[in-house]
Amino acid sequence: MKQSRVSISIILIATAFFLSISCSEKVIENGGKETLRVDYIFSGNSLESRISLSELIRFDGWAGRYVNRDKVALKGNGQIKMYDNQSKELIYCQSFSTLFQEWLATEEATKVDKSFENVFLLPMPERKATITIELYNFYGQTMTSLTHEVDPEDILIRKLGGKPAPHKYLLNNGNSSEKIDIAIVAEGYTKDERAKFYKDAQIAMEAILSHKPFDQYRDRFNFVAVALESTESGVSVPINGEWRESALNSHFSTFYSDRYLTTLHITELHNQMVGIPYEHFVILANTDTYGGGGIFNSYTLTTTGHKSFKPVVVHEFGHSFAGLADEYFYDDQFVEYYYSEAEPWEQNITTLYNFQSKWEDLLPDGCERPTPLPDGNIWEKIAEGTNPDSLIGLYEGGGYQSKGVYRAFVDCRMHTNSADAFCPICQRAISRIIDFYTIELE
């Protein structure tokens, strides 16, 4: 599925080598009592794009990170930054990807304007602040931006409250200020199917935490299952003429790709989370139709009834949580998202434009570029004792493109559902993200 975009030894790295992009030298230690939710509409077509402020919302508590507020772990396809008006210092910044930006590359975007909801969570500032949000094109250049002021005393910032949706913790390791809060959300489950959802949520969590390096960081996460109630069981499958009344109105055939499952109702998703601490979403769709989707710092959405439920939910979480790119490609369908004149921001693929920023430091001596595919099944070789580090290379094909994009490993959880694990490069990328959320980095 796209991103809007046998255990093996993990390559542990010192915090000092963590690749982060500093937004400012200082950060104001305010925020924490409340969250500022900023809702935007991204709209346009293949030739122009626009950002409009939709609504400002506040609610009690802050479940976001307390460390590295003046940095982003990855550049992403966009960034949002909040500055204190008085000191001009940065309060908070976050990077992200959006379904809107992915849509801009479709044929449909050459024919019509469309709009997409997007929601961002920031720590509520103590005094007036300025927010700048910007979107990047496929070359990493700013294509549109919006700057606006926020006054915490503004009486029109809507206070969100009410009774929380039914939920229960599957894993509670402590206060949100120190942990990464993952909300597993029901989609297409009726009230009578709540027990089934909680069972599926447990399976999803254990699938994620069974993979390296997540298994080594289990104590840094909280997982809460949120049982949103749908009127009808299942989700919409347009290719079959099936449209269901589900909690988030998700559907397959996003961008007319039959297995691409997404929801466009982002504000409703966030509205349903009142009173429940959350940072990241894993949405479980109650259907046996194959598919899913994962969008960096937005959500994972996958199906629970298909036999590939476990590997797919882990794969999609690799997108939404760690910003990993798809490593598969099409020989007969050239979809161009990556160009030789720019290095992808995702850590597990490269165009060689700036390869030294990727896994060049881990290439075995004498490694051929591009690296020829080895004979046999690499996971069988690893099970028999082959060091996975010796199999790191520059294998051509990734990011949906058979030429000009390279991945680090022959097979990986981001490449196929049959892979036994994340490759060493993806493991390193995930470890860096987890550290970014939980450890203050220099």
Long-range contacts (C-beta under 8 A, 24 or more apart in sequence): 1-259, 1-260, 1-261, 1-291, 1-292, 1-293, 1-294, 1-312, 1-315, 1-316, 1-319, 1-326, 2-102, 2-257, 2-260, 2-293, 2-326, 2-400, 3-97, 3-294, 3-295, 3-296, 3-319, 3-324, 3-325, 3-326, 3-346, 4-77, 4-97, 4-98, 4-99, 4-100, 4-101, 4-102, 4-262, 4-293, 4-295, 4-296, 4-298, 5-77, 5-97, 5-102, 5-295, 5-296, 5-319, 5-325, 5-326, 5-337, 5-346, 6-379, 6-382, 6-383, 6-420, 6-421, 7-212, 7-215, 7-420, 7-421, 8-212, 8-382, 8-388, 8-420, 8-421, 8-423, 8-424, 8-427, 9-387, 9-388, 9-389, 9-424, 10-212, 10-213, 10-216, 10-424, 10-427, 10-428, 10-431, 11-362, 11-389, 11-424, 11-425, 11-427, 11-428, 12-431, 13-428, 13-431, 13-432, 15-435, 15-439, 15-441, 15-442, 16-442, 18-432, 18-435, 18-436, 18-441, 19-73, 19-347, 19-357, 19-432, 20-68, 20-71, 20-72, 20-73, 20-436, 20-441, 21-71, 21-72, 21-73, 21-74, 21-75, 22-70, 22-71, 23-70, 23-71, 23-72, 23-81, 23-90, 23-93, 24-70, 24-89, 24-90, 25-70, 26-70, 26-89, 26-90, 27-69, 27-70, 27-89, 27-90, 27-91, 27-92, 28-84, 28-87, 28-89, 28-90, 28-91, 28-126, 30-84, 30-91, 30-123, 30-125, 30-126, 31-62, 31-91, 31-92, 31-122, 31-123, 31-124, 31-125, 31-126, 32-62, 32-66, 32-123, 32-177, 33-60, 33-61, 33-62, 33-124, 34-58, 34-59, 34-60, 34-61, 34-62, 34-123, 34-124, 35-59, 35-60, 35-61, 35-62, 35-63, 35-64, 35-121, 35-122, 35-123, 35-124, 36-121, 36-122, 36-123, 36-124, 36-125, 36-150, 36-152, 36-157, 37-119, 37-120, 37-121, 37-122, 37-160, 37-270, 38-80, 38-119, 38-120, 38-121, 38-122, 38-131, 38-133, 38-150, 39-117, 39-118, 39-119, 39-267, 40-117, 40-118, 40-119, 40-120, 40-133, 40-146, 41-115, 41-116, 41-117, 41-118, 42-98, 42-100, 42-101, 42-115, 42-116, 42-118, 42-135, 43-100, 43-113, 43-114, 43-115, 43-116, 44-104, 44-113, 44-114, 44-144, 45-104, 45-109, 45-110, 45-111, 45-112, 45-113, 45-114, 46-104, 46-105, 46-109, 46-110, 48-144, 49-100, 49-104, 49-135, 49-143, 49-144, 50-144, 51-133, 51-135, 51-144, 51-145, 51-146, 52-146, 53-146, 53-148, 54-117, 54-267, 55-158, 56-150, 56-154, 56-156, 56-157, 56-158, 57-157, 57-158, 57-159, 57-160, 58-124, 58-157, 58-158, 58-159, 58-160, 59-159, 59-160, 59-161, 59-274, 60-161, 61-176, 61-277, 62-123, 62-124, 62-176, 62-177, 63-121, 63-176, 63-181, 63-277, 63-278, 63-279, 64-92, 64-121, 64-122, 64-123, 64-279, 65-279, 65-436, 65-437, 65-438, 66-177, 66-178, 67-436, 67-437, 67-438, 67-439, 67-440, 67-441, 68-436, 68-437, 68-440, 68-441, 69-93, 69-123, 71-436, 71-441, 73-323, 73-432, 73-433, 73-436, 74-296, 74-323, 74-345, 74-346, 74-347, 74-433, 75-136, 75-140, 75-345, 76-136, 76-296, 76-297, 76-323, 76-345, 77-101, 77-135, 77-136, 77-296, 77-345, 78-133, 78-134, 78-135, 78-136, 79-133, 79-134, 80-120, 80-122, 80-131, 80-132, 80-133, 81-131, 81-132, 81-133, 82-122, 82-125, 82-129, 82-130, 82-131, 82-150, 83-129, 83-130, 83-131, 83-132, 84-125, 84-127, 84-129, 85-127, 85-128, 85-129, 85-130, 85-149, 86-127, 86-128, 91-122, 91-123, 91-125, 91-129, 92-122, 92-123, 94-120, 94-122, 94-297, 95-296, 95-297, 95-323, 96-120, 96-296, 96-297, 96-298, 97-295, 97-296, 97-297, 97-298, 97-323, 98-135, 98-295, 98-298, 99-254, 99-262, 99-264, 99-295, 99-298, 100-135, 101-135, 101-136, 102-255, 103-255, 105-138, 105-335, 105-336, 105-337, 106-255, 108-255, 108-256, 116-264, 117-264, 117-265, 117-266, 117-267, 118-266, 118-298, 119-266, 119-267, 119-269, 119-270, 121-279, 124-152, 125-150, 125-152, 126-152, 127-152, 128-152, 138-337, 138-338, 138-339, 138-342, 139-339, 139-341, 139-342, 140-342, 140-343, 140-345, 160-271, 160-274, 161-274, 161-275, 162-274, 162-275, 163-274, 163-275, 164-274, 164-275, 164-276, 165-226, 165-227, 165-228, 165-272, 165-273, 165-274, 165-276, 166-194, 166-226, 166-227, 166-229, 167-224, 167-225, 167-226, 167-227, 167-276, 168-198, 168-224, 168-225, 169-222, 169-223, 169-224, 169-225, 170-201, 170-202, 170-205, 170-223, 170-224, 170-225, 171-205, 171-209, 171-218, 171-221, 171-222, 171-223, 172-222, 172-224, 173-218, 173-219, 173-220, 173-221, 173-222, 174-222, 176-222, 176-277, 178-438, 179-220, 179-221, 179-222, 179-438, 180-220, 180-221, 180-222, 180-279, 180-280, 180-434, 180-437, 180-438, 181-221, 181-222, 181-224, 181-277, 181-278, 181-279, 181-280, 182-221, 182-222, 182-223, 182-224, 182-278, 182-279, 182-280, 182-281, 182-282, 183-224, 183-226, 183-273, 183-276, 183-278, 183-280, 183-281, 183-282, 184-223, 184-224, 184-225, 184-226, 184-282, 184-283, 184-284, 185-226, 185-228, 185-248, 185-269, 185-272, 185-281, 185-282, 185-283, 185-284, 186-225, 186-226, 186-227, 186-228, 186-229, 186-230, 186-247, 186-284, 186-286, 187-228, 187-230, 187-235, 187-246, 187-247, 187-248, 187-250, 187-263, 187-283, 187-284, 187-285, 187-286, 187-301, 188-230, 188-232, 188-233, 188-234, 188-235, 188-244, 188-246, 188-247, 188-250, 188-285, 188-286, 188-287, 189-227, 189-228, 189-229, 189-230, 189-233, 189-247, 189-284, 189-286, 190-229, 190-230, 190-231, 190-232, 190-233, 191-229, 193-233, 193-286, 194-227, 194-229, 196-286, 197-225, 197-227, 197-284, 197-286, 198-225, 198-227, 200-284, 200-286, 200-304, 200-309, 201-225, 201-284, 203-304, 203-309, 203-310, 204-282, 204-284, 204-304, 204-309, 204-310, 204-313, 207-309, 207-310, 207-311, 207-313, 207-314, 208-282, 208-313, 208-314, 208-317, 211-314, 211-413, 211-421, 211-422, 212-421, 212-422, 212-427, 213-422, 213-427, 213-430, 213-431, 213-434, 214-430, 214-434, 217-431, 217-434, 220-434, 220-437, 220-438, 222-277, 224-276, 224-277, 224-278, 226-272, 226-273, 226-276, 228-272, 230-286, 233-286, 234-286, 234-287, 235-261, 235-285, 235-286, 235-287, 235-289, 235-303, 237-287, 237-289, 247-272, 248-283, 250-283, 250-285, 250-301, 252-289, 252-291, 254-293, 258-291, 259-290, 259-291, 259-292, 260-291, 260-293, 261-285, 261-289, 261-291, 261-292, 261-293, 261-301, 261-302, 261-303, 262-293, 262-295, 262-301, 263-299, 263-301, 266-298, 266-299, 269-299, 279-437, 280-320, 280-321, 281-320, 282-313, 282-316, 282-317, 282-320, 284-313, 292-316, 293-319, 294-318, 294-319, 294-320, 295-319, 295-320, 296-320, 296-323, 297-323, 308-417, 311-413, 311-417, 311-418, 311-419, 312-417, 314-413, 315-413, 315-414, 315-417, 318-413, 318-414, 318-422, 318-426, 318-430, 321-430, 321-433, 322-426, 322-429, 322-430, 322-433, 323-347, 323-429, 323-433, 324-348, 324-414, 324-426, 324-429, 324-430, 325-349, 325-398, 325-399, 325-414, 326-398, 326-399, 326-400, 326-414, 326-415, 327-397, 327-398, 327-399, 327-407, 327-409, 327-412, 327-414, 327-415, 328-397, 328-398, 328-400, 328-415, 328-416, 329-397, 329-398, 329-399, 329-400, 329-401, 329-402, 329-405, 330-400, 330-401, 330-402, 331-402, 333-400, 334-401, 334-402, 335-400, 335-401, 336-401, 337-399, 337-400, 337-401, 338-399, 338-401, 338-404, 338-405, 339-404, 340-404, 344-399, 344-405, 346-399, 347-425, 347-426, 347-428, 347-429, 347-432, 348-398, 348-407, 348-408, 348-412, 348-414, 348-423, 348-425, 348-426, 348-429, 349-398, 349-399, 349-405, 349-406, 349-407, 350-394, 350-405, 350-406, 351-404, 351-405, 351-406, 352-394, 352-406, 358-408, 358-425, 359-392, 359-408, 359-425, 359-428, 362-389, 362-392, 362-408, 362-424, 362-425, 363-392, 363-393, 363-394, 364-389, 364-390, 364-392, 364-393, 367-392, 367-393, 367-394, 368-393, 368-394, 369-394, 370-394, 370-395, 370-396, 370-406, 371-395, 373-410, 374-410, 378-409, 378-410, 378-411, 379-411, 379-419, 379-420, 379-421, 382-420, 388-423, 388-424, 389-424, 392-423, 392-424, 392-425
